[in-house]
Structures are given as structure tokens and as C-alpha cells.
Amino acid sequence: MANKTLGLDSNLYQYFQQVSVREVDILKALREETQKYPTARMQIAPEQGQFMALLVQLMKAKKTLDIGVFTGYSALVVALALPSDGQVIACDVDEKMTQIAQQFWQKAGVSHKINLQLAPALETLDHLIAQGENNTFDFAFIDADKSNNNNYYEKALWLVKPGGLIAIDNVLWGGKVADPDIKDNRTEKIRNFNQKLHQDPRIALSIVPIADGLTLALKK
Ligand SMILES: C[S@@+](CC[C@H](N)C(=O)[O-])C[C@H]1O[C@@H](n2cnc3c(N)ncnc32)[C@H](O)[C@@H]1O
């Protein structure tokens, strides 16, 4: 028994995956395809995708944002969990990798739920705000250029409804955030961002130590 979060050695991590992860074939195939690329480690872990899908189901979400698409795993796992009239606005700048995403969304039969916006995500979010989409999204996942986390968060706070959820990836940053000797710009920005959210009265907060750390911010 432990009353603090367990560190997972590789045996326990393997067991945890064995008894938790139910990755469907299309997601497995996308993971395998992504492994062919040197940037494969940008893809979210299967247990994290499954957790996000469960949250989306629990909230009965319909309208969602995916900020940082890459080969499309997070958008796909969420789209599969949405009802048939659900919607993902997916933001990325990488035409090549998002072509893979689109192929897999098509194969999975969820393309009609995903609207890919190939532009800097801040522009897409500003455009949605200008169109009066404030307070209309149920769920937003932030997983793009980490230096912009604070900007994405502030815009997502406009766009999600009260009671809507913003999830932010990589907030534990491979452990670097806890090492005071590491002072590079990105690590400092993630540290400052985590501190800010800890004090932010506009949200209810929990950081879940799954994968590389996932912040959950529920808009009050
Ligand atoms: C960590 S990956 C996303 C992983 C994805 N969520 C998944 O489940 O596989 C980050 C993505 O953010 C994109 N990105 C970086 N800067 C961006 C920007 N300014 N606007 C939109 N997307 C950006 C990159 O092209 C990359 O595909």
C-alpha cells in the first residue's frame, strides 16, 4: 500500500499497460506507422489516449479542440469516443505528418468528425474567438509547441464552456521541471506555466502523472 503516487519500474509499467490499455487495431496501426519516423516520440502514450477518451465520454463532450496533431493519434482517439455528430477542430502546421493523420482518420471512419486547420494554432484559435465560438467547446487538448502553452491555454479558456475541460500535455517535461539546475527556456516556461495554473482561480486543477504529465483544468 502507498499513499503517494507510485514510481513505475518497467515491470509495473508493463503490468499496468497489460491490465489497462485496450488500444483498438486502428490506433495500434497508427502507432506502428508513426514508429517509422524519427519524431515518433512526440505521439501520446496509449494509456494517455485511453484516459482522454474516457474523460470525453464521461463529459458527454461533442465539440473539441486538438492543438498539435502530428500523425493524428490524439485527434483520432478523441474522435472515436465522440458521438457521430461530434467535432474535433484539429490544429497543426505540418502538412506532411498530418497527411498520415488524415489517412488514418479516413480508415477509422471518423474523417467527418475532424476538421483539420493547417495554420499556426494561435491564428486558428483567434479566428474561432472572432467568429463568436467562445464558451462552445467541451474539451481542448494542448500538445503543440510548448513555449506557447500559456497562449493556447488563455485562448482555450475563452473557447471552452464553464464546466469544460482543458488538458495540457508534457507538464512534467521528462522530470526536468523538478531539477533546479535545468534552466533552458522551454523548461522555465513549463515551470512558470505550472506555477501559474496552480494559483489560477478560474479553474479547478489536477495534474495527472500519466505519461509525461497531463494537466487537467476544468473551467469554472
Ligand atoms: C507533440 S506533437 C503532437 C502529438 C499529437 N497530439 C499526437 O497525439 O500524436 C506537436 C505538434 O505540434 C505542431 N506544432 C508546432 N508548432 C505549432 C504551431 N505554432 N501551430 C500548430 N501546430 C504546431 C507540430 O507540427 C507537431 O505536429
The ligand as an SDF file (V2000), in Angstrom:
LIG
                    3D

 27 29  0  0  0  0  0  0  0  0999 V2000
    3.8220   16.6310  -29.7660 C   0  0  0  0  0  0  0  0  0  0  0  0
    3.2420   16.7750  -31.4010 S   0  0  0  0  0  0  0  0  0  0  0  0
    1.5300   16.4130  -31.2640 C   0  0  0  0  0  0  0  0  0  0  0  0
    1.2510   14.9490  -30.9800 C   0  0  0  0  0  0  0  0  0  0  0  0
   -0.1980   14.5650  -31.1640 C   0  0  0  0  0  0  0  0  0  0  0  0
   -1.0700   15.2330  -30.2160 N   0  0  0  0  0  0  0  0  0  0  0  0
   -0.3920   13.0650  -31.0700 C   0  0  0  0  0  0  0  0  0  0  0  0
   -1.2780   12.5900  -30.3540 O   0  0  0  0  0  0  0  0  0  0  0  0
    0.3460   12.3250  -31.7250 O   0  0  0  0  0  0  0  0  0  0  0  0
    3.2910   18.5120  -31.6440 C   0  0  0  0  0  0  0  0  0  0  0  0
    2.7220   19.0290  -32.9560 C   0  0  0  0  0  0  0  0  0  0  0  0
    2.5460   20.4450  -32.8280 O   0  0  0  0  0  0  0  0  0  0  0  0
    2.7470   21.0230  -34.0860 C   0  0  0  0  0  0  0  0  0  0  0  0
    3.0310   22.4430  -33.9360 N   0  0  0  0  0  0  0  0  0  0  0  0
    4.1950   23.0280  -33.5480 C   0  0  0  0  0  0  0  0  0  0  0  0
    4.0600   24.3600  -33.5550 N   0  0  0  0  0  0  0  0  0  0  0  0
    2.7910   24.6290  -33.9430 C   0  0  0  0  0  0  0  0  0  0  0  0
    2.0440   25.8180  -34.1540 C   0  0  0  0  0  0  0  0  0  0  0  0
    2.5820   27.0180  -33.9270 N   0  0  0  0  0  0  0  0  0  0  0  0
    0.7670   25.7200  -34.5460 N   0  0  0  0  0  0  0  0  0  0  0  0
    0.2070   24.4880  -34.7520 C   0  0  0  0  0  0  0  0  0  0  0  0
    0.8580   23.3390  -34.5810 N   0  0  0  0  0  0  0  0  0  0  0  0
    2.1270   23.4050  -34.1920 C   0  0  0  0  0  0  0  0  0  0  0  0
    3.8940   20.2310  -34.6960 C   0  0  0  0  0  0  0  0  0  0  0  0
    3.8670   20.3630  -36.1030 O   0  0  0  0  0  0  0  0  0  0  0  0
    3.6100   18.8190  -34.1840 C   0  0  0  0  0  0  0  0  0  0  0  0
    2.9240   18.0700  -35.1640 O   0  0  0  0  0  0  0  0  0  0  0  0
  1  2  1  0
  2  3  1  0
  2 10  1  0
  3  4  1  0
  4  5  1  0
  5  6  1  0
  5  7  1  0
  7  8  2  0
  7  9  1  0
 10 11  1  0
 11 12  1  0
 11 26  1  0
 12 13  1  0
 13 14  1  0
 13 24  1  0
 14 15  1  0
 14 23  1  0
 15 16  2  0
 16 17  1  0
 17 18  1  0
 17 23  2  0
 18 19  1  0
 18 20  2  0
 20 21  1  0
 21 22  2  0
 22 23  1  0
 24 25  1  0
 24 26  1  0
 26 27  1  0
M  CHG  2   2   1   9  -1
M  END
$$$$
